[in-house]
Amino acid sequence: MSIEIWSLAGIAVTVGCLHTLLGPDHYLPFVAMSRAGGWSMRKTLIVTWLCGLGHVASSLLLGLIGIGLGLAVNQLEGIEETRGGIAAWLLIGFGFAYLSWGIVHALRGRAHSHVHVHSDGTTHTHPHHHHEAHLHPHSGTPTDSPSRMTPWILFTIFLFGPCEPLIPILMYPAAEASMSGVVLVTALFSLATLLTMTAMVSLLVHGVKFVRFSAMERYSHAFAGGLLLACGAAIKFGL
């Protein structure tokens, strides 16, 4: 491979890292949903990794199809822009829906009481909140089904999310008819993106563990939905 290809490989790593770091939508949604859904670190990183793979693979596939059809960079970038708009609206829609559900979930978690009868016949009343974990099942408690569906919804959104810098980086080795260059640049860019995503998510999830919201904890789902909505709006309006 030529020196130009190796130089482009270094650029691919740098751009992959910066592209991810400068796009909070690459990691904040996973941190928010991990906190709200009570995900383990293992589950959080698996979901992040799979969504990252979908994010990179969809743009790679588009780039390879474009190269095969002989399309120009600006034509592919137009398609990527359309995909980005779809991803933004999906994130906005899901964020709004999750925010609404989270507010209802929090409001239904009002305090209630249990009467406990001890073996000596004495009784006392003990208050609980639906958002606190206890061993007394209650009918009508809001279901956590949106949380269970979230990984799949996020994966779908990230499939539409474009990886804008990848296609221009692919074009040079393709123009040079260097398949090994295409593979090298793609692999390094993808690895840099995925490792940066998982590193940021891991660091932020660990950091959030030390933050206590006390009475506001019941609004964690609503906060997560609002954050998803804000990320979608930032993508859509270029903030």
Number of C-alpha atoms within 10 A of each C-alpha: 10 11 8 12 19 14 11 19 21 15 16 26 20 15 18 24 20 14 19 20 16 9 14 15 22 25 21 20 23 29 25 24 23 22 18 20 18 12 15 12 15 10 13 22 21 14 20 25 18 16 26 26 18 20 24 23 17 16 24 19 12 16 23 17 13 17 18 10 9 9 13 12 15 11 10 20 17 11 14 21 14 15 18 23 19 18 23 27 17 22 30 24 16 21 25 20 16 23 23 15 19 25 18 15 22 20 13 16 18 12 12 11 11 11 10 12 11 9 7 6 7 8 11 10 11 10 9 16 15 20 19 11 8 9 6 8 8 8 5 7 12 16 10 13 8 15 18 11 10 17 20 14 17 22 20 17 22 26 22 21 30 27 24 16 15 21 24 14 20 24 18 17 21 17 11 12 11 15 13 13 22 21 14 19 26 22 15 18 25 24 19 20 29 23 16 21 27 21 14 19 24 19 11 16 21 13 11 13 9 8 8 9 10 7 8 10 16 23 21 22 27 25 21 25 29 23 22 29 24 20 22 27 17 16 20 17 9 7 9
